[in-house]
């Protein structure tokens, strides 16, 4: 049995806004074991990034975080202070941010920023830290790595900055990495290399990986388990093979229907879409949050809150009609979207 690294139960993040309280994350629960990849999937604005920031305790100052359980490597993150959390953050748990231009400090060289975490958390010399930085820059595909250490973020392309962020997260060999769209700024070829690199390092270091993405093609290639989020809630969760073979929630089905399938989708053919927009998360809402966009919504869907419960397919789903609509869309195996 794998060692449990991270346990999140009933995580909530609330943000005060002029119109009221924005409930950005609503009762999210999941866990991560050593060596596995958990993918959190959903449209922009569904709470994926805020969930990761809440785990790292990097939320905006006015945000309020609560949880039934937030435990990392046996330590209760809800009961430790900022000093203790800073000892964990960057050393045992690291994050790859989506936008490297705003995450890297423009006033410091790449070398200084790469070596900082290792010097802060490990008993190493500056020479050892520099050698580690050069090694990881080479591992993430950056040529002339030693000379790059003297450069500043503005001197690098977006793709290079993203790879620097990935190397920075790996400097201390953490047991858990939270990666927020780590391949967004990269072309398809480099994206594949980075995914292979993360997978290799994950096996080498026996890390847990939480990968936040909207790209189900990536999910199909790397995920052990999948959490699908919509409007701040988990709407479906389970093993990746089960999610792709038998998607139970209409939102998950809609996401899969948007993917071009090699050998089936013809050139020029229109891709699937999900009409409408993510609803406002301000104030209290009753009923299924996806009801206004769901082609299968019924009166019962909007009268009461929908619980996350086991579907006919055997994994949890937040839909009261999942058994009725099962089989409406053809299943897509992971190999179909890889």
Helices and strands as residue ranges (DSSP letters): E 4-17, E 20-33, E 37-41, H 48-56, E 64-66, E 69-72, E 75-76, H 82-88, E 93-96, H 100-103, H 110-121, H 126-139, H 145-148, G 153-155, H 158-170, E 176-180, H 188-205, E 208-213, H 216-222, E 225-230, E 233-239, H 240-245, H 250-257, G 291-293, H 299-303, E 309-310, E 316-317, H 322-325, H 334-337
